[in-house]
């Protein structure tokens, strides 16, 4: 992942993954599509975001799961 792609991914997740979103497949898939659409709008291609990550879907899912785990504390 390029530095620009990495920065975009993690900033996007922190700003766009709502606290109330569930970790169901549809929610994560919709967020993944929105991320790529938002990236494209600012001139960042999906390849630039995905270069060094196995899955953007997994990154979003991981953010949701870890956020939910933090709520239980």
Number of C-alpha atoms within 10 A of each C-alpha: 16 13 10 11 20 17 13 19 21 14 11 16 18 13 9 13 18 12 11 9 14 15 16 10 11 10 14 22 17 11 21 20 13 14 22 16 15 15 19 12 10 9 9 16 15 16 11 16 23 16 13 12 12 10 13 20 17 14 17 25 22 14 16 22 14 11 16 16 10 9 8 6 5
